């Protein structure tokens, strides 16, 4: 199944720039090294955002958790970064209870990374 509401994804700039691409974030700094190795930059987080949107558009979503807060989905795919290098990536999205738009929770290297 495709991600419900996949045409209306919400990617918060703080999530991409200040978390996934930040070398100083307590948790995100480990992910930043991975995304930067693909050529993504904290100076141009919109490229990572558009590539994550494109990844979701062509991939299957797996419902991983459902609780009072909403439904979490996992979408896996391949990112080709600005450097031309590509890697498998896992993205996690949540559709909050009472809403119908998926919001990016996190992204990280897929299997084999």
C-alpha positions, -999 to +999 in steps of 0.1 A: +000+000+000+011+035-006+014+060+023-021+074+031-021+111+023+012+108+005+004+137-017+003+160+012+035+153+031+046+176+059+084+179+063+093+204+090+125+224+080+137+221+116+135+183+113+157+182+082+181+210+088+184+210+126+180+172+132+189+150+102+217+173+088+230+188+121+264+177+133+256+191+168+222+175+175+225+149+203+208+122+182+207+136+147+245+141+145+249+104+138+224+106+109+240+138+096+272+120+087+252+095+066+232+122+048+262+144+043+281+114+027+254+115+000+261+152-006+232+167+014+240+200+032+226+219+061+229+249+038+204+234+013+180+212+033+153+216+007+171+191-015+169+164+011+132+173+017+124+170-020+143+137-024+124+122+007+091+133-009+101+116-042+111+084-023+077+082-006+059+087-039+073+056-054+075+032-025+053+010-004+043+020+032+041-005+061+019+003+091+043-002+121+023+012+150-011+025+159-020+041+192-039+070+207-015+095+191-019+082+156-005+057+130+032+054+122+043+041+089+077+030+076+087+037+040+119+023+026+137+033-006+168+044-023+180+080-022+204+093-048+221+123-032+235+154-048+269+137-050+254+110-072+260+084-045+229+063-035+219+045-004+190+026+011+170+048+035+142+041+060+117+069+066+092+070+094+060+090+091+031+097+115-005+106+108-017+121+140-051+111+154-077+133+139-055+143+110-050+129+075-015+142+066+017+123+071+045+141+090+081+131+089+093+116+122+128+105+112+150+090+085+181+068+088+203+044+068+186+012+056+199-023+058+234-029+049+246+006+058 
